[in-house]
Amino acid sequence: MHDELQDLKNLGKTSAQWLHAVGIHNASDLRRHGAVSAYQAVKARGFSASKVLLYAIEGALLNVHWNQLSPGIKAELNQQLDGVSPNSNKR
């Protein structure tokens, strides 16, 4: 069976299985949820995903390898994960 998620950059069998388990079955689902929400759903389901999965999902959405994400993008993802608005420090 063809798995559309595994066609995306950075996502392999295990990450695709985790995403399927939380109701994300294709690229459209992943875009709709976004990287942070998808990562949070995987973690809430009890899977032992590291932050690399968060970056991998974002990279998949941007079609870049996760380790090529800029430090700024990674910081913004982490702030969103922590529930902090990325612009909350700016006045």
N, C-alpha and C positions, 0 to 999 in steps of 0.2 A: 504494500500500500504506500502510495506517495504521501510524503509529509511536507507540506508547504513551509512549515517553520524551519525545517532543516535545510531548506534552500537559502535561507537568509544567512548573511554573513554572521559569524560568531556563534550560531546556535547549532548544537549537535544533538545527539540522540537523548541524552539525559535532560538537558535544558528543555527540549521540545516535550518530553514526557511530563516534566514538571508543569509546563505551561498548559498542556492538554488537561492535566489534572485539575487545574483551576479555571477551566472553561475557555481558554484561549487556544483556538485551533488553526488560525491562519494569520497572515500578515495584516489583514483588515482588523481582526480582533485585537491584535497587538497594538496597532496604531490607535485604535479607539481607547484602549486602556492606558497606553503610555508606559514608559519604562518603569517609573516609580510605582505606579499602581500594580503593574504586573509582578514586579519584584516583591512588593508587600504581600500580594496574594500567595505567591510561592512560599514565602517565609511563614505566613500565617497557617499554611497547610502543614507546616512542620518539616519541610525539606531543608537540608543543611546547605543552603546556597550562600555563597560569599558575596561580597560587594562586586566581585568580578561579573556575576550574573547581571547585576544592575547595569554595569558598563556595557556588557555584551548585548543586552537588550537595546540600550540606547544606540549602540553602534549598528545593530541590525536595522533599526529604524532609519538611521542615517546612511546606511550602506558603507560603513567604514569599520576597520578592525578596531576592537575595543581599546587597545593600547595606543591608538592614534587619536583618541578623544583628547581635547585640550584639558589642561588642569582646570580651566574655568568651567567647562561643561561638567566635569566630574564634581567640582565643588557645588555647582548649582543642583545637580542630582542629589548630592548628600544633604544639602540644605532642604530640598523638597522632602527628602526621606525623613528628616528630623522635624518636619512641620514648620520650617522657617521660610518665610517668603524670601526669595533671592534678593529682592530690593529693599528689604526691611531695614538695612543698615544705612541706606542712602537717604539723604535729606535734600 
